[in-house]
Amino acid sequence: MQKKKTGFRVFPKSITMVIMVLCFICNKSVRTAEAQSPRLPVEEVEALREIASQLGKKDWNFSVDPCLNDTSWAPPKSDRYSLYTNIVSCNCSYVPDGVCHVTSIVLTGQDLAGVLPPSIAKLPCLTQVSFTRNYLSGNIPLEWASTKLQNLSLTVNNLSGTIPAYLGNITTLKLLFLDSNQFSGTVPPELGKLVNLELLLLGQNNLSGELPLDLCPIMLNLVRAASQ
């Protein structure tokens, strides 16, 4: 009696092994591509390009995603260059798509000789900027008034002119360091709107006049913060 044929075919072990290897390679390639795919929005990458140009910074590597911890964006710390810092930090936990946003730019002790970049305002989640110990000139851009910065350090630069009144619009500021520059004129009363301010440094400039009474409320906050 003739056996009825089934619809199944048994593959040789060698073919089965090849299929398994190919599946493994494909899965690994997909995971690698996902891991290396850009996670920072294109508009923020372009903003960083503009910032680099405005600062005179030439060593950021735009061939890699700024949020992948490449050494040109976040090099290992070294005690040898304690005053030199070169860090761009991102937050990649935003939902629902897990997109990254730049949250901090710290470039200290780099002898940057450009100007403060207006394009800082194009980074919507940026909360910290430090350009301490450079040779940046000019004044603080008006565009910064729309930011949500919490920490801003511009200590030891060549900034000049009057301290802009529109800094009072950045009500999220907790730290504001403008010391050791060439600012002149009086302290604007609009700084009194910085109700969250905990640290304020204005010394070693060419400022004149008395502190405005509008600063009294925040001065009390500074005293409380210092006593904690």
Buried (B, 14 or more C-beta within 10 A) or exposed (E): EEEEEEEEEEEEEEEEEEEEEEEEEEEEEEEEEEEEEBBBBEEBBEBBEBBBEBBBBEEBEEEBBBBBBBEBBBBEEEEEEEEBBBBBBBBEEEEEEEBBBBBBBBBBBBEBEBBBBBBBBBBBBBBBBBBBBBEBBBBBBEBBBEBEBBBBBBBBBBBBBEBBBBBBBBEBBBBBBBBBBEBEEEBBBBBBBBEEBBBBBBEBBEBEEEBBEBBEEBEEBBEEBEEE
